[in-house]
Amino acid sequence: MRIVLALSAALLLLSVGSGATASTSKPPQNGLIALNGWEGIYIVDPQEGTARLVPKTVEMSDPAWSPDGTMLAVSAPYGETTGVYTMKPDGSDRKLVLENAYSPSWSPDGKQLVVVRGGVVDGDEDGTALAIVDAEGSGARTLDLGPAKDVHIVSMPEWSPDGKLIAFVDDGDGTVRFVSPDDKAAPVPAVAALPKPRPVSATV
């Protein structure tokens, strides 16, 4: 049991200290944690103190639980770019949802995903955009983020619990901004710039 608990602790430290990430979506009903590790995506049960590696996920990242805890959305290589896939927690039933996309976040009802898309955005090859796509892979549309001084570079979209807003980081100035999923003007202003990350060190 001590070994299992130590592995769980190490994985959690890994998610903070090495650039690996855990799912930041609303906690799923199953009570489990999905996070990136050196060998792929791990499913951690904090109650049991266990962690298991999802097979064939070494190249996957950005795990996000569906609200009902039955599915994961992940980023994974797709040709020369990255695509967003959905799969069951055991790694089965993998399905491409949207190519040229990454960093998925589920809508509260589990019917849609918001993702970051790269490539040509508004005629500029250096920008990124936010897009919404049905969880089954249809109906993808780009969100209007408003005018930008240079190009939009966005990251880490997260759906609000009531589904009315999507928060994201504007990497141009480091602020957290908001957009409505129906492309209406967001009723809240941007918040102050995020603090710069501090070095994290830990002894396992």
Salt bridges, closest charged atoms under 4 A:
ASP93 OD2 - LYS88 NZ 3.04
GLU136 OE1 - LYS95 NZ 3.08
ASP170 OD2 - ARG177 NE 2.96
ASP173 OD2 - ARG177 NH2 2.61
